[in-house]
């Protein structure tokens, strides 16, 4: 590969890494949730207290996870 082409690729890759590391949006910020029709609640509502088993059968309280991201996946085979 030609030296000039290598320098161009290195510069392009470095610019890409810089933009990704700084978090600068290339075309402005996009609200993907709004595009999908997801409505955000006007006020925060605390979840009720509950205890569920994890995948290993241990009981976990929601209060133990306070301040952490929690994703619950409820499903059924109707």
C-alpha positions as CSV (number, residue, x, y, z in Angstrom):
1,X,0.0,0.0,0.0
2,X,1.2,3.4,-0.9
3,X,2.6,5.6,2.0
4,X,0.0,8.4,1.2
5,X,-2.9,5.9,1.4
6,X,-1.6,4.5,4.8
7,X,-1.4,8.0,6.2
8,X,-4.9,8.8,5.1
9,X,-6.3,5.6,6.6
10,X,-4.4,6.3,9.9
11,X,-5.7,9.9,10.0
12,X,-9.3,8.7,9.3
13,X,-9.1,6.0,11.9
14,X,-7.6,8.4,14.5
15,X,-10.3,10.9,13.8
16,X,-13.0,8.2,14.3
17,X,-11.5,7.1,17.6
18,X,-11.3,10.7,18.8
19,X,-14.9,11.4,18.0
20,X,-16.0,8.2,19.6
21,X,-14.0,8.9,22.8
22,X,-15.2,12.4,23.2
23,X,-18.9,11.5,22.6
24,X,-19.4,14.3,20.1
25,X,-22.4,13.5,17.9
26,X,-21.6,13.5,14.2
27,X,-25.1,14.8,13.2
28,X,-26.6,16.0,16.4
29,X,-28.4,14.0,19.1
30,X,-31.3,11.8,18.1
31,X,-34.1,10.7,20.5
32,X,-34.6,7.1,19.4
33,X,-37.2,6.5,22.1
34,X,-39.4,9.3,20.7
35,X,-39.0,8.0,17.2
36,X,-40.3,4.6,18.4
37,X,-43.3,6.2,20.1
38,X,-42.1,5.6,23.7
39,X,-43.6,8.1,26.1
40,X,-41.7,9.0,29.2
41,X,-43.7,9.5,32.4
42,X,-44.2,13.0,33.6
43,X,-43.1,12.1,37.2
44,X,-41.0,9.3,38.6
45,X,-42.9,6.5,40.4
46,X,-41.1,4.1,42.7
47,X,-41.6,0.4,42.0
48,X,-43.4,-1.6,44.7
49,X,-41.2,-3.7,46.9
50,X,-40.9,-7.3,45.8
51,X,-38.6,-10.3,46.1
52,X,-37.9,-12.7,43.2
53,X,-35.6,-15.7,42.7
54,X,-32.6,-15.2,40.3
55,X,-31.4,-17.8,37.8
56,X,-29.6,-19.7,40.6
57,X,-32.7,-19.8,42.9
58,X,-31.4,-17.1,45.4
59,X,-34.0,-14.7,46.6
60,X,-33.2,-11.1,45.6
61,X,-35.1,-8.1,47.0
62,X,-35.6,-5.0,44.8
63,X,-34.3,-2.9,47.7
64,X,-30.9,-4.7,47.5
65,X,-30.6,-3.3,43.9
66,X,-31.4,0.3,44.7
67,X,-29.3,2.7,42.6
68,X,-28.5,0.0,40.1
69,X,-29.9,-0.6,36.6
70,X,-32.5,-3.3,36.8
71,X,-34.2,-5.0,33.8
72,X,-37.1,-7.3,34.4
73,X,-38.2,-9.7,31.7
74,X,-41.7,-11.1,32.3
75,X,-43.0,-13.5,29.7
76,X,-45.7,-16.1,29.4
77,X,-46.5,-18.9,26.9
78,X,-50.2,-18.4,26.5
